[in-house]
Amino acid sequence: MYGIEIMKDSLEWVSEGRSQRLIEASGSSTIKSILAGIVVTGINQKSSATTIMVVGMVNAGMVSLTQAAAVIMGANIGTTITAQLLAFRLEYFAPSIVGVAAIFWKYAKTKRIQYTAEIFIGFGILFIGMVFLERGLNNIDVDAVEKYLTAFSRPYSIEYLILILIGFVATTAVRSSSLLTGVMIAMSAQGLLTIEMGIPLI
């Protein structure tokens, strides 16, 4: 969570309010609007924030409803960027990334370079956190957990609905679907979570 927050704050500073201009510049092109939504959400790590901004722009007459729909579609794709990065399994390079970025941060002569270095520091911390999470989960009895969770993976059952509720409550509590997805990736890597169990949580 800390790594995600560092990345988000630094990306927002580096972008310097360009998100709104990027959406405006996408024009009537659906593809450009979708890409704008992906980029903006990749920066702020919250599709809800992008959606709120787009709604405000529609009310102000800055973008059309069709363009807004395309941007929101891109925002929903962009919110999966962190999860996609975690799936690349780059944790072995994470300490090196943090170390090199920290040197750049220490000796940076401009704020832009400093914040850019912080983006990579946050990126590295994200993967280091995944390593500790997986090691912690590695000590759990896989068979016992899998036997318990299997009952929750039956579609249209009460347990299935409970998993959906857990996903909703957990995401609301931490205000980041990316964080919950990262935990699920770590659990999946240790054999604690199957696709059937993960779908209702997502």
Residue pairs with C-beta under 8 A, 6 or more apart in sequence:
1 129
1 174
1 176
1 179
2 122
2 125
2 129
3 122
3 123
3 124
3 125
3 126
3 127
3 128
3 129
4 45
4 82
4 122
4 126
4 176
4 178
4 179
5 122
6 118
6 119
6 121
6 122
6 125
7 45
7 118
7 119
7 122
7 123
7 126
8 43
8 44
8 45
8 46
8 122
9 118
10 115
10 116
10 118
10 119
10 122
11 42
11 43
11 44
11 45
11 119
12 43
12 44
13 111
13 115
14 112
14 115
14 116
14 119
15 43
19 40
19 43
19 44
19 50
19 53
20 53
20 57
20 62
22 36
22 39
22 40
23 33
23 36
23 37
23 40
23 53
23 54
23 57
23 63
23 67
23 71
24 57
24 62
24 63
25 32
25 36
26 32
26 33
26 35
26 36
26 67
26 70
26 71
27 33
27 67
28 64
28 66
28 67
30 66
30 67
30 70
33 67
33 70
33 71
33 74
34 70
34 71
34 73
34 74
34 77
35 74
36 71
36 74
37 50
37 54
37 70
37 71
37 72
37 73
37 74
37 75
37 76
37 77
37 78
38 74
38 75
38 77
38 78
38 81
39 74
39 78
40 50
40 53
40 71
40 74
40 75
40 78
41 47
41 49
41 50
41 74
41 75
41 76
41 77
41 78
41 79
41 81
42 78
42 81
44 50
45 79
45 82
45 176
45 178
46 79
46 175
46 176
47 72
47 75
47 76
47 78
47 79
50 71
50 72
50 75
50 78
51 72
51 75
54 63
54 68
54 71
54 72
54 75
55 68
57 63
57 68
58 64
58 65
58 68
63 71
79 177
79 178
80 178
80 181
81 178
82 126
82 178
82 181
82 182
83 178
83 181
83 182
83 185
85 123
85 126
86 126
86 127
86 130
86 181
86 182
86 185
87 185
90 97
90 127
91 127
91 128
91 130
91 131
93 127
94 123
94 124
94 125
94 126
94 127
94 128
94 131
95 124
95 128
96 124
97 120
97 121
97 123
97 124
97 127
98 120
98 121
98 124
98 125
98 128
100 120
101 117
101 118
101 119
101 120
101 121
101 124
102 117
102 121
104 113
104 114
104 116
104 117
104 120
105 114
105 117
105 118
105 121
108 114
108 117
126 182
130 182
130 185
130 186
133 182
133 183
133 186
134 186
134 189
134 190
137 186
137 187
137 190
137 192
138 190
140 190
140 192
142 190
142 191
142 192
145 192
146 191
146 192
146 194
149 192
149 193
149 194
149 197
150 197
151 157
151 159
152 159
152 160
152 162
152 163
152 197
152 200
153 159
153 160
153 163
153 194
153 196
153 197
153 200
154 160
160 200
161 200
163 197
163 200
163 201
164 200
164 201
166 201
167 180
167 200
167 201
167 202
170 180
171 177
171 180
174 180
177 202
180 201
181 202
184 193
184 198
184 201
184 202
187 193
188 194
188 198
